[in-house]
Structures are given as C-alpha cells and as structure tokens.
C-alpha cells in the first residue's frame, strides 16, 4: 500500500497561525520546508556529472517549484492574488506572514497582551474546572501559535494556584 498525502490546508484569510503550522508540516512531509526557509539554488553541476548527479540536480531544482505550487494551492483565489507575483516560496511565505501575522513588533505586542490575559485569568464562580482550563488553554495555544515556548508546567501551576479556595484536590479528579 502506498501513502496518498492529503491536499494542502487551504488558507482563506482567517486563522493564519493555525494554517501556517499545518502548511509548515505539510511542506516538511514533502521535504520542501528547507526550500521555503533557505531560498537557495542548488550548486551547479560539476564537469562530467553522472546520470545520478544530473537526476539529483534536476530534483533539487524542481523543489522550488513544488514548494511554490504547494503554497499557491494552499490559499484561496483571493489570497493567491497577493502572492502570485512572488518569485520564490520564501518570498510568498514571508508576504503572507507579514500581511496576516503582522510585523515582529505587532507579534511582540500580541504576545505581551496574551501573557497579560493569561496572568489575569481567574476561575468564575459559574464555571466548571473543565471550562476554566479550556479558557486557559485557548490563551496558551494563541501564545504558542505566535512562536512563544510556553511550558505545560506553567499551565498546571496556573490552574492550581488560581482555583478558588472552595475547591479542593478531590474536585479536580
């Protein structure tokens, strides 16, 4: 049996950070992520190359176009028009990132706001522990999507230290 990969995730203008994680994994699965990251051309063939070297060189040259095809196929037509003039997959990736995730300064401000939201989270009297942890995880996942390494230990500490005193450990089980 052979593995038939799924089509690339489609980005239509919403939830860029989630799409970017999925698309990066998709490109990695097809051995194309390095082409997007590095934007380098393969070195030229040396004199008198073997058939295997020619084949490998052609394969490496085609990766740029395969990665670009994946990116173009992974966006809606409206988004495609924003990257159709890009010459490389890296250029297309960076253009989407800048437009939909914002500049580095914008991302840093978003992280500051999300970290503040995290610190200010408290369990409401009308909430179950599950609902409260779901709210915490929504904030944590948004922090992680922006590239911040947020430990599970910190999440557990948050839950334990912010539960109302009326809660005891038995109610967590």
Buried (B, 14 or more C-beta within 10 A) or exposed (E): EEEEEEEBBEBEEEEBBBBBEBBBEBBEEBEBBEBBBEBEEBEEEEEEEEEEEEEBBEEBEEBBEBBBBBBBEBBEEEBBEBBEEBEBBBBBBBBBBEEBBBEEEEBEEBBEEBBEBBEEBEBEEEBEBEEBBEBBEEBBBBBBBBEBEBEEEEBEEBBEEBBEEEBEEEEEE
